[in-house]
Amino acid sequence: MCGIFGIVQAESSQSLGLPVGCLSGLAVDGLTALQHRGTESSGLVGADGVERQHMDIVKGHGLVRDVYTSENIGKFNDSVILIGHNRYSTSGKKSGINCVQPFVVYTAVGCVAISHNGELVDAKKKRLEVLHQGVGLSTDTDSELIGQMIAKAVALNYKCRRDHDPGDISRELAVTVSAFSTSYSLLVMTYDRFYAVRDPYGNRPLCVGTVYNSSSTEALAYCAASESCAFPSTAKLDFELQPGEIVELSKNGIKSVCQMKPHTPSAMCIFEYVYFARNDTIMEGQQVQTVREACGKQMALEDQIEADIVSNVPDSSTAAAIGYSIQSGIHYEPCLHRNPYVGRSFIQPSNELRVSAIKKKFGVLKKNVEGKRIVLIDDSIVRGNTMSALVKVLREAGAKEVHLRIASPPLRFACFMGINIPTREELVAANRDIDQVTQFIGADSVKYLSVEGLQHVCFCLCARQCNPFTLFQAVQSGIDKSDTKFEVGHCTACLTGNYPVNIDF
Ligand code: SF4
């Protein structure tokens, strides 16, 4: 999973006197808002709208706040267009600086920069094709492959271009990306415009918006991002790209330039709703937080338990815990405080070390826990080690019972579309039944949201065909069907083993 962001200055913004550095500042803010999608590295590439053979680049490892400084961001003072990327690697080496995106390739029409979110399921085959055509690759990432294939398409079409606008590579881009099935959401930039591309399955999200000056109704800039939470506060979300859609953003505005044949139904990653996306993002027309709350409500409908409090594992499961509490009527009370200064907890080799790591990360609100029967809500369980340590910590603090409720179905299968889900052997639910998982975690009981429940939450309110007693507006509830040309669907492969494409194992 990665985060991508792009912005281009609007023609009308010149009369509004856009301050120097404003555009790059908005780009850094956008990447900061997408930090949850990738923390390994960040990069920005800018162009001045005139020079075709040069782009300015700033890249580095670490968080956005560590990569960009007032000095290096000054490089972009003349930029009228920028695209950026936060990386969470699934292919390619984690540490190599040449794997940090956006990639820049020199093509027959000038520099082209690429930011990619997703993982190409057919990358291995395409990589061999490219190498056998004599094209050298400098990394083992699938994203560089896309850049080289665009360069090749530009070269092949070069004679036909003659009087063609040099910044317009829409045709070459469409030819290149239509050779891939999934998973990609891309930003592809030439010297004066950029393209936003969503794959025909719609596996990764992508949306576009217009930035307005706070004192004017004139457009200041146009932007695209993995999630709408990355847009500036004065921006309006214009639309989410349809699966297979290619959109051009330039100083003249936003226009749809190509529609590849979409896969039916689409296969947006359902884990965007469960875990990845930020609560305040609008996805498929609805707020992610609302969907998560509906998952909690649905889970309570499927459950019958007597308990004193409902609580959450901060912060990602808060919305689901609130939903569960509303539906079940069991009082919500926090029982864990998350230390915001403790980073990612690494896998510890023994249970003692895991409990110690958890204690650093979470403080227990002892007064809320002592003698209580707790329904503890989390969004998902991967290996189960963290959860078993958490249950132990709550018991040590005096919890009478700990009943774990997971606001998504059991993770049983690997992901080949850009999410680092461990191998099946490592997934706690892959080869265990519910009693064995409960025993492994050490909880009094464990229950997951059913696949049907999640899909129900995902589908029913949009279709408005479900039993009214279980009708909760969630994953697709806010979708205006009249605005959607295609049958909407979600990838649930890591839960069901039903992959949207044939995976070449
Ligand atoms: S397999 Fe799971 S994580 Fe991967 S794209 Fe599908 S739903 Fe998302």
Residues whose N, C-alpha, C, O or C-beta is under 5 A from the ligand:
A	BS01	SF4	C269 I270 F271 A414 C415 M417 I419 C491 T492 A493 C494
